[in-house]
C-alpha cells in the first residue's frame, strides 16, 4: 500500500508503527455552528480510509477530536445570548446527528478539548522548561525560531513569511509567527487556573496533547483538510517534536477543498451550504458518491446538478441488486475467477493512495455484470455479492435490506430495456450517428431517466423530480 505523505510530497509505502495496527487522528470540528458540506468531505474521506484499513485486516484505532473551547465559540455564545457550554452542547449534538446521517461510523475516540486542560498545562510547562515557550503578560507563546525545522510540512520558510491575514501584529511576541499556547482570560470568558494565571489553551496545542494521550508518542496517520497544513498542523509538528525530540506522526494526509464556482467553500467567505440542509434534500449515499467520485486530494466543485447525477448513479448500483432479486437470495455462491480478479483490481486501486474514483468505476463494472443476461444466474449473483462487499468498503448499502424492500424504483425488466437502449446508443455513437444517439438520450430523459457518459461507460438513474 502506498499513500501520499504531505510531509515528503510523494507517495510512500505504508509501514505501520506496530504491525497489523493503524493509529490515526483526524482534526474534528470546532462546535460553534452546524458544519458545512465542505467539512463533510473530510469526514467521509477519513471514514473510508478507516473502513479500507479494516477491510485489509488492520486493527484500527481512530481518534477525532471536538474543539469545545475557542474564540469562535465565545463569539457565538454572545451572538445567541447563551453560555458557551450551551453553545457547545447544542452543536455537538447536531454534529453527532449529522455524522450518523452521512453514514459515517463514529470514531473509537472522540475527545473534547476541555477534558484535557490539565494535560495541556503540563505540556506547555514542559515546552517552557525546554526553552521553546515563553510567557508575556499572562499569555504563553511558542518561539518558532527555536525550532529549526519549522515549515517542513508546508514548505514555508520563516525568512519568507510576512505578517499576513492569519497572523496578527502583537507587540508581546518576540517574533511575528510565534503562536499562542495559552491565552489570558478576558472578562466573562471561560477560564482555568494555570501557572501563568487564569486562561485557556490555544487551538494548536489541543490536538497535540489529545493525540499523544490516545495514540501514543508516535502514531501512523494524522489527517485533515488542506487548509490545516499551515499553520495548524505545522504548529502541531513544532510542539510535538520540540517536546519529545523526534517525529510524532509518520504520514500526514490532507483532503482537497470543496469549491463553489472555483472558490474554496468556507463560512468566513459566506459561500457555503450547511451539511444538514443538503442531507434533507439528498440521501447520504448521493453525497458520499459525489465526494468519492474524485480522488480525495483533488479539489471538487459543488453544485446541485452534480448531486443529482450522483443520486442517479447510486440508483444504478441499486438497480443491479434489484435485477437479481438480491434481497431474496439465501445462499450466495462463492466467487469465481472473474469476481476474484475484479476484487484484486479494487484492492490495487485502493492500495494506490485510496483511489476511490477508480474503485467506484469497478463497482459499476460489477453492477453491469450482475445485470448482464448473458452471464449465468450464479455468475450474476456472484457479481451482485461482490458489488455489495466492495461498495460497503466505501460506505454504500447501509441498511440494504430496508432500502431494497422499500419499493422498486424501477423493475428488472425495465432496467434491462434501458440497458438494451444504451447498447443501441453506443452502436450509434461508434457509427457517428449522433442524431439517433441524442434521440435515445432525450427520449429517456423525457421518461425521467438521466444518462451520464463516463470513461467507464454510460451510467443511468432515475430523476425523482421528473413529471412522467
VEXZA-778498 format. One record per residue (C-alpha): residue number from 0; residue in three letters; x, y, z. Coordinates in steps of 0.5 Angstrom, whole numbers, plus 500, padded with zeros to 3 digits. Example, Ala and Ser with C-alpha at 12.3 -4.5 7.8 and 13.67 -1.06 7.14 Angstrom:
@num = 0 residuo = ala east = 525 north = 491 up = 516
@num = 1 residuo = ser east = 527 north = 498 up = 514
end
This chain:
@num = 0 residuo = unk east = 500 north = 500 up = 500
@num = 1 residuo = unk east = 502 north = 507 up = 498
@num = 2 residuo = unk east = 500 north = 513 up = 501
@num = 3 residuo = unk east = 501 north = 521 up = 499
@num = 4 residuo = unk east = 505 north = 524 up = 505
@num = 5 residuo = unk east = 504 north = 531 up = 505
@num = 6 residuo = unk east = 511 north = 532 up = 509
@num = 7 residuo = unk east = 515 north = 529 up = 504
@num = 8 residuo = unk east = 511 north = 531 up = 498
@num = 9 residuo = unk east = 511 north = 524 up = 495
@num = 10 residuo = unk east = 507 north = 517 up = 496
@num = 11 residuo = unk east = 511 north = 513 up = 501
@num = 12 residuo = unk east = 510 north = 505 up = 502
@num = 13 residuo = unk east = 505 north = 505 up = 509
@num = 14 residuo = unk east = 509 north = 502 up = 514
@num = 15 residuo = unk east = 505 north = 502 up = 521
@num = 16 residuo = unk east = 509 north = 503 up = 527
@num = 17 residuo = unk east = 506 north = 497 up = 530
@num = 18 residuo = unk east = 505 north = 491 up = 525
@num = 19 residuo = unk east = 498 north = 490 up = 524
@num = 20 residuo = unk east = 495 north = 496 up = 527
@num = 21 residuo = unk east = 494 north = 503 up = 525
@num = 22 residuo = unk east = 493 north = 509 up = 529
@num = 23 residuo = unk east = 490 north = 515 up = 526
@num = 24 residuo = unk east = 488 north = 522 up = 528
@num = 25 residuo = unk east = 484 north = 527 up = 524
@num = 26 residuo = unk east = 482 north = 534 up = 526
@num = 27 residuo = unk east = 475 north = 535 up = 528
@num = 28 residuo = unk east = 470 north = 541 up = 529
@num = 29 residuo = unk east = 470 north = 547 up = 533
@num = 30 residuo = unk east = 463 north = 547 up = 535
@num = 31 residuo = unk east = 460 north = 554 up = 534
@num = 32 residuo = unk east = 456 north = 552 up = 529
@num = 33 residuo = unk east = 453 north = 547 up = 524
@num = 34 residuo = unk east = 458 north = 544 up = 520
@num = 35 residuo = unk east = 458 north = 546 up = 512
@num = 36 residuo = unk east = 459 north = 541 up = 506
@num = 37 residuo = unk east = 466 north = 542 up = 505
@num = 38 residuo = unk east = 467 north = 540 up = 513
@num = 39 residuo = unk east = 463 north = 533 up = 511
@num = 40 residuo = unk east = 468 north = 532 up = 505
@num = 41 residuo = unk east = 474 north = 531 up = 511
@num = 42 residuo = unk east = 469 north = 526 up = 515
@num = 43 residuo = unk east = 467 north = 522 up = 509
@num = 44 residuo = unk east = 474 north = 521 up = 506
@num = 45 residuo = unk east = 477 north = 519 up = 513
@num = 46 residuo = unk east = 471 north = 515 up = 514
@num = 47 residuo = unk east = 473 north = 511 up = 508
@num = 48 residuo = unk east = 481 north = 511 up = 510
@num = 49 residuo = unk east = 479 north = 508 up = 516
@num = 50 residuo = unk east = 474 north = 503 up = 513
@num = 51 residuo = unk east = 479 north = 501 up = 508
@num = 52 residuo = unk east = 485 north = 499 up = 513
@num = 53 residuo = unk east = 480 north = 495 up = 517
@num = 54 residuo = unk east = 478 north = 491 up = 510
@num = 55 residuo = unk east = 485 north = 490 up = 509
@num = 56 residuo = unk east = 485 north = 487 up = 516
@num = 57 residuo = unk east = 488 north = 492 up = 520
@num = 58 residuo = unk east = 486 north = 494 up = 528
@num = 59 residuo = unk east = 485 north = 501 up = 527
@num = 60 residuo = unk east = 485 north = 506 up = 533
@num = 61 residuo = unk east = 482 north = 512 up = 530
@num = 62 residuo = unk east = 481 north = 519 up = 534
@num = 63 residuo = unk east = 478 north = 525 up = 532
@num = 64 residuo = unk east = 477 north = 531 up = 537
@num = 65 residuo = unk east = 472 north = 536 up = 538
@num = 66 residuo = unk east = 474 north = 543 up = 540
@num = 67 residuo = unk east = 470 north = 546 up = 545
@num = 68 residuo = unk east = 473 north = 552 up = 547
@num = 69 residuo = unk east = 475 north = 557 up = 542
@num = 70 residuo = unk east = 475 north = 565 up = 540
@num = 71 residuo = unk east = 469 north = 563 up = 535
@num = 72 residuo = unk east = 465 north = 559 up = 541
@num = 73 residuo = unk east = 466 north = 565 up = 545
@num = 74 residuo = unk east = 463 north = 570 up = 540
@num = 75 residuo = unk east = 457 north = 565 up = 538
@num = 76 residuo = unk east = 455 north = 565 up = 545
@num = 77 residuo = unk east = 455 north = 573 up = 545
@num = 78 residuo = unk east = 451 north = 572 up = 539
@num = 79 residuo = unk east = 446 north = 567 up = 541
@num = 80 residuo = unk east = 446 north = 570 up = 548
@num = 81 residuo = unk east = 447 north = 563 up = 552
@num = 82 residuo = unk east = 453 north = 561 up = 556
@num = 83 residuo = unk east = 459 north = 557 up = 552
@num = 84 residuo = unk east = 457 north = 551 up = 555
@num = 85 residuo = unk east = 450 north = 551 up = 552
@num = 86 residuo = unk east = 453 north = 553 up = 545
@num = 87 residuo = unk east = 458 north = 547 up = 545
@num = 88 residuo = unk east = 453 north = 542 up = 548
@num = 89 residuo = unk east = 448 north = 545 up = 542
@num = 90 residuo = unk east = 453 north = 544 up = 536
@num = 91 residuo = unk east = 456 north = 537 up = 539
@num = 92 residuo = unk east = 449 north = 534 up = 539
@num = 93 residuo = unk east = 448 north = 537 up = 532
@num = 94 residuo = unk east = 455 north = 534 up = 530
@num = 95 residuo = unk east = 454 north = 527 up = 532
@num = 96 residuo = unk east = 447 north = 527 up = 529
@num = 97 residuo = unk east = 449 north = 529 up = 522
@num = 98 residuo = unk east = 455 north = 525 up = 523
@num = 99 residuo = unk east = 450 north = 519 up = 523
@num = 100 residuo = unk east = 446 north = 522 up = 517
@num = 101 residuo = unk east = 452 north = 522 up = 513
@num = 102 residuo = unk east = 453 north = 514 up = 515
@num = 103 residuo = unk east = 460 north = 516 up = 518
@num = 104 residuo = unk east = 462 north = 511 up = 523
@num = 105 residuo = unk east = 464 north = 514 up = 530
@num = 106 residuo = unk east = 471 north = 514 up = 532
@num = 107 residuo = unk east = 474 north = 510 up = 537
@num = 108 residuo = unk east = 476 north = 516 up = 541
@num = 109 residuo = unk east = 472 north = 523 up = 541
@num = 110 residuo = unk east = 476 north = 527 up = 546
@num = 111 residuo = unk east = 474 north = 534 up = 548
@num = 112 residuo = unk east = 479 north = 540 up = 549
@num = 113 residuo = unk east = 476 north = 542 up = 556
@num = 114 residuo = unk east = 477 north = 535 up = 558
@num = 115 residuo = unk east = 485 north = 536 up = 557
@num = 116 residuo = unk east = 486 north = 542 up = 561
@num = 117 residuo = unk east = 491 north = 540 up = 566
@num = 118 residuo = unk east = 495 north = 536 up = 561
@num = 119 residuo = unk east = 495 north = 542 up = 556
@num = 120 residuo = unk east = 498 north = 546 up = 562
@num = 121 residuo = unk east = 503 north = 541 up = 564
@num = 122 residuo = unk east = 505 north = 540 up = 556
@num = 123 residuo = unk east = 506 north = 548 up = 556
@num = 124 residuo = unk east = 510 north = 548 up = 562
@num = 125 residuo = unk east = 515 north = 543 up = 559
@num = 126 residuo = unk east = 516 north = 547 up = 553
@num = 127 residuo = unk east = 517 north = 553 up = 557
@num = 128 residuo = unk east = 523 north = 549 up = 561
@num = 129 residuo = unk east = 526 north = 546 up = 555
@num = 130 residuo = unk east = 526 north = 554 up = 552
@num = 131 residuo = unk east = 521 north = 553 up = 547
@num = 132 residuo = unk east = 516 north = 557 up = 550
@num = 133 residuo = unk east = 516 north = 564 up = 554
@num = 134 residuo = unk east = 510 north = 568 up = 558
@num = 135 residuo = unk east = 509 north = 575 up = 557
@num = 136 residuo = unk east = 503 north = 578 up = 561
@num = 137 residuo = unk east = 499 north = 572 up = 562
@num = 138 residuo = unk east = 500 north = 569 up = 555
@num = 139 residuo = unk east = 505 north = 564 up = 553
@num = 140 residuo = unk east = 508 north = 563 up = 546
@num = 141 residuo = unk east = 512 north = 558 up = 542
@num = 142 residuo = unk east = 518 north = 561 up = 540
@num = 143 residuo = unk east = 518 north = 559 up = 533
@num = 144 residuo = unk east = 526 north = 561 up = 532
@num = 145 residuo = unk east = 528 north = 556 up = 537
@num = 146 residuo = unk east = 525 north = 550 up = 533
@num = 147 residuo = unk east = 530 north = 549 up = 527
@num = 148 residuo = unk east = 525 north = 545 up = 522
@num = 149 residuo = unk east = 519 north = 550 up = 523
@num = 150 residuo = unk east = 516 north = 550 up = 516
@num = 151 residuo = unk east = 518 north = 543 up = 514
@num = 152 residuo = unk east = 511 north = 541 up = 513
@num = 153 residuo = unk east = 508 north = 547 up = 509
@num = 154 residuo = unk east = 515 north = 548 up = 505
@num = 155 residuo = unk east = 514 north = 556 up = 508
@num = 156 residuo = unk east = 521 north = 559 up = 511
@num = 157 residuo = unk east = 521 north = 564 up = 516
@num = 158 residuo = unk east = 525 north = 568 up = 512
@num = 159 residuo = unk east = 520 north = 569 up = 507
@num = 160 residuo = unk east = 514 north = 569 up = 512
@num = 161 residuo = unk east = 511 north = 576 up = 513
@num = 162 residuo = unk east = 506 north = 578 up = 518
@num = 163 residuo = unk east = 499 north = 577 up = 514
@num = 164 residuo = unk east = 492 north = 576 up = 514
@num = 165 residuo = unk east = 493 north = 570 up = 519
@num = 166 residuo = unk east = 498 north = 573 up = 523
@num = 167 residuo = unk east = 496 north = 579 up = 528
@num = 168 residuo = unk east = 501 north = 584 up = 530
@num = 169 residuo = unk east = 503 north = 583 up = 537
@num = 170 residuo = unk east = 508 north = 587 up = 541
@num = 171 residuo = unk east = 508 north = 582 up = 546
@num = 172 residuo = unk east = 511 north = 577 up = 541
@num = 173 residuo = unk east = 519 north = 576 up = 540
@num = 174 residuo = unk east = 517 north = 574 up = 533
@num = 175 residuo = unk east = 511 north = 575 up = 529
@num = 176 residuo = unk east = 510 north = 568 up = 528
@num = 177 residuo = unk east = 510 north = 566 up = 535
@num = 178 residuo = unk east = 504 north = 562 up = 536
@num = 179 residuo = unk east = 500 north = 562 up = 543
@num = 180 residuo = unk east = 500 north = 556 up = 547
@num = 181 residuo = unk east = 496 north = 559 up = 553
@num = 182 residuo = unk east = 491 north = 565 up = 553
@num = 183 residuo = unk east = 490 north = 570 up = 558
@num = 184 residuo = unk east = 483 north = 570 up = 560
@num = 185 residuo = unk east = 479 north = 576 up = 558
@num = 186 residuo = unk east = 473 north = 579 up = 563
@num = 187 residuo = unk east = 467 north = 574 up = 562
@num = 188 residuo = unk east = 471 north = 569 up = 558
@num = 189 residuo = unk east = 471 north = 561 up = 560
@num = 190 residuo = unk east = 478 north = 560 up = 564
@num = 191 residuo = unk east = 482 north = 555 up = 568
@num = 192 residuo = unk east = 487 north = 557 up = 573
@num = 193 residuo = unk east = 495 north = 556 up = 571
@num = 194 residuo = unk east = 502 north = 558 up = 573
@num = 195 residuo = unk east = 501 north = 564 up = 568
@num = 196 residuo = unk east = 494 north = 566 up = 571
@num = 197 residuo = unk east = 487 north = 565 up = 569
@num = 198 residuo = unk east = 486 north = 563 up = 562
@num = 199 residuo = unk east = 485 north = 557 up = 557
@num = 200 residuo = unk east = 489 north = 553 up = 552
@num = 201 residuo = unk east = 491 north = 555 up = 545
@num = 202 residuo = unk east = 488 north = 551 up = 539
@num = 203 residuo = unk east = 495 north = 549 up = 536
@num = 204 residuo = unk east = 496 north = 546 up = 543
@num = 205 residuo = unk east = 490 north = 542 up = 544
@num = 206 residuo = unk east = 491 north = 537 up = 538
@num = 207 residuo = unk east = 498 north = 535 up = 540
@num = 208 residuo = unk east = 496 north = 533 up = 547
@num = 209 residuo = unk east = 490 north = 529 up = 546
@num = 210 residuo = unk east = 493 north = 525 up = 540
@num = 211 residuo = unk east = 499 north = 524 up = 544
@num = 212 residuo = unk east = 495 north = 521 up = 550
@num = 213 residuo = unk east = 490 north = 517 up = 546
@num = 214 residuo = unk east = 495 north = 514 up = 540
@num = 215 residuo = unk east = 502 north = 515 up = 543
@num = 216 residuo = unk east = 508 north = 519 up = 543
@num = 217 residuo = unk east = 509 north = 517 up = 535
@num = 218 residuo = unk east = 503 north = 514 up = 531
@num = 219 residuo = unk east = 502 north = 513 up = 524
@num = 220 residuo = unk east = 497 north = 518 up = 521
@num = 221 residuo = unk east = 495 north = 525 up = 522
@num = 222 residuo = unk east = 489 north = 528 up = 517
@num = 223 residuo = unk east = 485 north = 534 up = 516
@num = 224 residuo = unk east = 484 north = 539 up = 510
@num = 225 residuo = unk east = 489 north = 542 up = 506
@num = 226 residuo = unk east = 487 north = 549 up = 510
@num = 227 residuo = unk east = 490 north = 546 up = 516
@num = 228 residuo = unk east = 497 north = 545 up = 513
@num = 229 residuo = unk east = 499 north = 552 up = 515
@num = 230 residuo = unk east = 499 north = 554 up = 521
@num = 231 residuo = unk east = 495 north = 549 up = 525
@num = 232 residuo = unk east = 499 north = 542 up = 523
@num = 233 residuo = unk east = 506 north = 546 up = 522
@num = 234 residuo = unk east = 505 north = 548 up = 529
@num = 235 residuo = unk east = 503 north = 541 up = 532
@num = 236 residuo = unk east = 509 north = 539 up = 529
@num = 237 residuo = unk east = 513 north = 544 up = 532
@num = 238 residuo = unk east = 511 north = 543 up = 539
@num = 239 residuo = unk east = 511 north = 535 up = 539
@num = 240 residuo = unk east = 518 north = 535 up = 536
@num = 241 residuo = unk east = 520 north = 540 up = 541
@num = 242 residuo = unk east = 517 north = 536 up = 547
@num = 243 residuo = unk east = 520 north = 529 up = 545
@num = 244 residuo = unk east = 526 north = 531 up = 540
@num = 245 residuo = unk east = 523 north = 526 up = 535
@num = 246 residuo = unk east = 518 north = 526 up = 530
@num = 247 residuo = unk east = 511 north = 524 up = 533
@num = 248 residuo = unk east = 507 north = 523 up = 526
@num = 249 residuo = unk east = 509 north = 518 up = 520
@num = 250 residuo = unk east = 504 north = 520 up = 515
@num = 251 residuo = unk east = 501 north = 527 up = 514
@num = 252 residuo = unk east = 494 north = 526 up = 510
@num = 253 residuo = unk east = 490 north = 532 up = 507
@num = 254 residuo = unk east = 484 north = 532 up = 503
@num = 255 residuo = unk east = 483 north = 538 up = 498
@num = 256 residuo = unk east = 478 north = 543 up = 498
@num = 257 residuo = unk east = 471 north = 543 up = 496
@num = 258 residuo = unk east = 470 north = 549 up = 492
@num = 259 residuo = unk east = 464 north = 554 up = 490
@num = 260 residuo = unk east = 465 north = 556 up = 483
@num = 261 residuo = unk east = 472 north = 555 up = 483
@num = 262 residuo = unk east = 473 north = 559 up = 490
@num = 263 residuo = unk east = 474 north = 555 up = 497
@num = 264 residuo = unk east = 468 north = 554 up = 501
@num = 265 residuo = unk east = 468 north = 557 up = 508
@num = 266 residuo = unk east = 464 north = 560 up = 513
@num = 267 residuo = unk east = 468 north = 566 up = 513
@num = 268 residuo = unk east = 467 north = 567 up = 506
@num = 269 residuo = unk east = 460 north = 566 up = 506
@num = 270 residuo = unk east = 460 north = 561 up = 500
@num = 271 residuo = unk east = 458 north = 555 up = 504
@num = 272 residuo = unk east = 452 north = 550 up = 505
@num = 273 residuo = unk east = 450 north = 547 up = 511
@num = 274 residuo = unk east = 451 north = 540 up = 511
@num = 275 residuo = unk east = 444 north = 538 up = 515
@num = 276 residuo = unk east = 441 north = 542 up = 510
@num = 277 residuo = unk east = 444 north = 538 up = 504
@num = 278 residuo = unk east = 442 north = 532 up = 508
@num = 279 residuo = unk east = 435 north = 534 up = 508
@num = 280 residuo = unk east = 435 north = 534 up = 500
@num = 281 residuo = unk east = 439 north = 528 up = 498
@num = 282 residuo = unk east = 441 north = 522 up = 501
@num = 283 residuo = unk east = 448 north = 520 up = 505
@num = 284 residuo = unk east = 450 north = 516 up = 499
@num = 285 residuo = unk east = 449 north = 521 up = 494
@num = 286 residuo = unk east = 453 north = 526 up = 498
@num = 287 residuo = unk east = 458 north = 520 up = 499
@num = 288 residuo = unk east = 459 north = 518 up = 492
@num = 289 residuo = unk east = 460 north = 526 up = 490
@num = 290 residuo = unk east = 466 north = 526 up = 495
@num = 291 residuo = unk east = 469 north = 519 up = 493
@num = 292 residuo = unk east = 468 north = 520 up = 485
@num = 293 residuo = unk east = 474 north = 525 up = 486
@num = 294 residuo = unk east = 481 north = 523 up = 489
@num = 295 residuo = unk east = 481 north = 525 up = 496
@num = 296 residuo = unk east = 487 north = 530 up = 495
@num = 297 residuo = unk east = 484 north = 533 up = 489
@num = 298 residuo = unk east = 479 north = 540 up = 489
@num = 299 residuo = unk east = 472 north = 539 up = 488
@num = 300 residuo = unk east = 467 north = 543 up = 485
@num = 301 residuo = unk east = 460 north = 543 up = 489
@num = 302 residuo = unk east = 453 north = 544 up = 485
@num = 303 residuo = unk east = 446 north = 541 up = 486
@num = 304 residuo = unk east = 447 north = 538 up = 479
@num = 305 residuo = unk east = 453 north = 534 up = 480
@num = 306 residuo = unk east = 449 north = 532 up = 487
@num = 307 residuo = unk east = 443 north = 530 up = 482
@num = 308 residuo = unk east = 448 north = 526 up = 478
@num = 309 residuo = unk east = 451 north = 523 up = 484
@num = 310 residuo = unk east = 444 north = 520 up = 486
@num = 311 residuo = unk east = 442 north = 517 up = 479
@num = 312 residuo = unk east = 449 north = 514 up = 479
@num = 313 residuo = unk east = 448 north = 511 up = 486
@num = 314 residuo = unk east = 441 north = 508 up = 484
@num = 315 residuo = unk east = 444 north = 505 up = 478
@num = 316 residuo = unk east = 448 north = 501 up = 483
@num = 317 residuo = unk east = 442 north = 499 up = 487
@num = 318 residuo = unk east = 438 north = 497 up = 480
@num = 319 residuo = unk east = 443 north = 492 up = 479
@num = 320 residuo = unk east = 442 north = 489 up = 486
@num = 321 residuo = unk east = 434 north = 489 up = 485
@num = 322 residuo = unk east = 435 north = 486 up = 478
@num = 323 residuo = unk east = 438 north = 479 up = 481
@num = 324 residuo = unk east = 433 north = 480 up = 487
@num = 325 residuo = unk east = 439 north = 480 up = 492
@num = 326 residuo = unk east = 434 north = 481 up = 498
@num = 327 residuo = unk east = 431 north = 474 up = 497
@num = 328 residuo = unk east = 438 north = 470 up = 496
@num = 329 residuo = unk east = 439 north = 466 up = 501
@num = 330 residuo = unk east = 446 north = 462 up = 499
@num = 331 residuo = unk east = 450 north = 467 up = 495
@num = 332 residuo = unk east = 455 north = 463 up = 491
@num = 333 residuo = unk east = 463 north = 463 up = 493
@num = 334 residuo = unk east = 467 north = 468 up = 488
@num = 335 residuo = unk east = 470 north = 465 up = 481
@num = 336 residuo = unk east = 476 north = 467 up = 478
@num = 337 residuo = unk east = 472 north = 473 up = 475
@num = 338 residuo = unk east = 470 north = 476 up = 481
@num = 339 residuo = unk east = 477 north = 475 up = 485
@num = 340 residuo = unk east = 480 north = 479 up = 479
@num = 341 residuo = unk east = 475 north = 485 up = 480
@num = 342 residuo = unk east = 477 north = 485 up = 487
@num = 343 residuo = unk east = 484 north = 485 up = 486
@num = 344 residuo = unk east = 483 north = 491 up = 482
@num = 345 residuo = unk east = 479 north = 494 up = 487
@num = 346 residuo = unk east = 485 north = 493 up = 492
@num = 347 residuo = unk east = 490 north = 495 up = 487
@num = 348 residuo = unk east = 487 north = 502 up = 486
@num = 349 residuo = unk east = 485 north = 503 up = 494
@num = 350 residuo = unk east = 492 north = 501 up = 495
@num = 351 residuo = unk east = 495 north = 507 up = 491
@num = 352 residuo = unk east = 493 north = 512 up = 496
@num = 353 residuo = unk east = 486 north = 511 up = 497
@num = 354 residuo = unk east = 484 north = 512 up = 489
@num = 355 residuo = unk east = 476 north = 512 up = 491
@num = 356 residuo = unk east = 475 north = 515 up = 484
@num = 357 residuo = unk east = 478 north = 508 up = 480
@num = 358 residuo = unk east = 474 north = 504 up = 486
@num = 359 residuo = unk east = 468 north = 507 up = 484
@num = 360 residuo = unk east = 469 north = 505 up = 477
@num = 361 residuo = unk east = 470 north = 498 up = 479
@num = 362 residuo = unk east = 463 north = 498 up = 483
@num = 363 residuo = unk east = 460 north = 500 up = 476
@num = 364 residuo = unk east = 463 north = 494 up = 473
@num = 365 residuo = unk east = 461 north = 489 up = 478
@num = 366 residuo = unk east = 454 north = 492 up = 477
@num = 367 residuo = unk east = 454 north = 492 up = 470
@num = 368 residuo = unk east = 456 north = 484 up = 470
@num = 369 residuo = unk east = 450 north = 483 up = 475
@num = 370 residuo = unk east = 445 north = 486 up = 470
@num = 371 residuo = unk east = 448 north = 482 up = 464
@num = 372 residuo = unk east = 443 north = 477 up = 462
@num = 373 residuo = unk east = 449 north = 473 up = 458
@num = 374 residuo = unk east = 452 north = 471 up = 465
@num = 375 residuo = unk east = 450 north = 465 up = 468
@num = 376 residuo = unk east = 445 north = 466 up = 474
@num = 377 residuo = unk east = 450 north = 464 up = 479
@num = 378 residuo = unk east = 455 north = 469 up = 476
@num = 379 residuo = unk east = 450 north = 475 up = 476
@num = 380 residuo = unk east = 449 north = 473 up = 484
@num = 381 residuo = unk east = 457 north = 473 up = 485
@num = 382 residuo = unk east = 458 north = 480 up = 482
@num = 383 residuo = unk east = 452 north = 483 up = 486
@num = 384 residuo = unk east = 455 north = 480 up = 492
@num = 385 residuo = unk east = 462 north = 483 up = 490
@num = 386 residuo = unk east = 458 north = 490 up = 489
@num = 387 residuo = unk east = 456 north = 490 up = 496
@num = 388 residuo = unk east = 462 north = 487 up = 499
@num = 389 residuo = unk east = 466 north = 493 up = 496
@num = 390 residuo = unk east = 461 north = 498 up = 496
@num = 391 residuo = unk east = 461 north = 497 up = 503
@num = 392 residuo = unk east = 468 north = 499 up = 504
@num = 393 residuo = unk east = 466 north = 506 up = 501
@num = 394 residuo = unk east = 460 north = 507 up = 506
@num = 395 residuo = unk east = 455 north = 505 up = 501
@num = 396 residuo = unk east = 449 north = 500 up = 502
@num = 397 residuo = unk east = 448 north = 501 up = 509
@num = 398 residuo = unk east = 441 north = 498 up = 512
@num = 399 residuo = unk east = 441 north = 495 up = 505
@num = 400 residuo = unk east = 435 north = 490 up = 506
@num = 401 residuo = unk east = 431 north = 496 up = 509
@num = 402 residuo = unk east = 432 north = 500 up = 502
@num = 403 residuo = unk east = 431 north = 494 up = 497
@num = 404 residuo = unk east = 425 north = 492 up = 501
@num = 405 residuo = unk east = 422 north = 500 up = 501
@num = 406 residuo = unk east = 420 north = 499 up = 494
@num = 407 residuo = unk east = 422 north = 498 up = 487
@num = 408 residuo = unk east = 425 north = 505 up = 484
@num = 409 residuo = unk east = 425 north = 501 up = 477
@num = 410 residuo = unk east = 423 north = 494 up = 475
@num = 411 residuo = unk east = 428 north = 489 up = 473
@num = 412 residuo = unk east = 425 north = 488 up = 466
@num = 413 residuo = unk east = 425 north = 496 up = 465
@num = 414 residuo = unk east = 432 north = 496 up = 467
@num = 415 residuo = unk east = 434 north = 491 up = 462
@num = 416 residuo = unk east = 431 north = 495 up = 457
@num = 417 residuo = unk east = 434 north = 501 up = 459
@num = 418 residuo = unk east = 441 north = 497 up = 458
@num = 419 residuo = unk east = 439 north = 495 up = 451
@num = 420 residuo = unk east = 438 north = 502 up = 449
@num = 421 residuo = unk east = 444 north = 504 up = 452
@num = 422 residuo = unk east = 448 north = 499 up = 448
@num = 423 residuo = unk east = 444 north = 501 up = 441
@num = 424 residuo = unk east = 446 north = 508 up = 443
@num = 425 residuo = unk east = 453 north = 506 up = 444
@num = 426 residuo = unk east = 453 north = 503 up = 437
@num = 427 residuo = unk east = 450 north = 509 up = 434
@num = 428 residuo = unk east = 456 north = 513 up = 437
@num = 429 residuo = unk east = 461 north = 509 up = 434
@num = 430 residuo = unk east = 458 north = 510 up = 427
@num = 431 residuo = unk east = 458 north = 517 up = 429
@num = 432 residuo = unk east = 450 north = 517 up = 428
@num = 433 residuo = unk east = 449 north = 523 up = 433
@num = 434 residuo = unk east = 442 north = 524 up = 431
@num = 435 residuo = unk east = 440 north = 518 up = 434
@num = 436 residuo = unk east = 445 north = 517 up = 440
@num = 437 residuo = unk east = 442 north = 524 up = 442
@num = 438 residuo = unk east = 435 north = 522 up = 441
@num = 439 residuo = unk east = 436 north = 516 up = 446
@num = 440 residuo = unk east = 439 north = 520 up = 451
@num = 441 residuo = unk east = 433 north = 526 up = 450
@num = 442 residuo = unk east = 427 north = 521 up = 450
@num = 443 residuo = unk east = 430 north = 517 up = 456
@num = 444 residuo = unk east = 430 north = 524 up = 460
@num = 445 residuo = unk east = 423 north = 525 up = 458
@num = 446 residuo = unk east = 421 north = 519 up = 461
@num = 447 residuo = unk east = 425 north = 521 up = 468
@num = 448 residuo = unk east = 432 north = 517 up = 466
@num = 449 residuo = unk east = 438 north = 521 up = 466
@num = 450 residuo = unk east = 444 north = 519 up = 463
@num = 451 residuo = unk east = 452 north = 521 up = 465
@num = 452 residuo = unk east = 457 north = 519 up = 460
@num = 453 residuo = unk east = 464 north = 517 up = 463
@num = 454 residuo = unk east = 470 north = 514 up = 461
@num = 455 residuo = unk east = 468 north = 507 up = 464
@num = 456 residuo = unk east = 461 north = 507 up = 460
@num = 457 residuo = unk east = 454 north = 510 up = 461
@num = 458 residuo = unk east = 451 north = 511 up = 468
@num = 459 residuo = unk east = 444 north = 512 up = 468
@num = 460 residuo = unk east = 439 north = 514 up = 474
@num = 461 residuo = unk east = 432 north = 516 up = 476
@num = 462 residuo = unk east = 430 north = 523 up = 476
@num = 463 residuo = unk east = 426 north = 524 up = 482
@num = 464 residuo = unk east = 423 north = 531 up = 480
@num = 465 residuo = unk east = 421 north = 529 up = 473
@num = 466 residuo = unk east = 414 north = 529 up = 471
@num = 467 residuo = unk east = 412 north = 523 up = 468
end
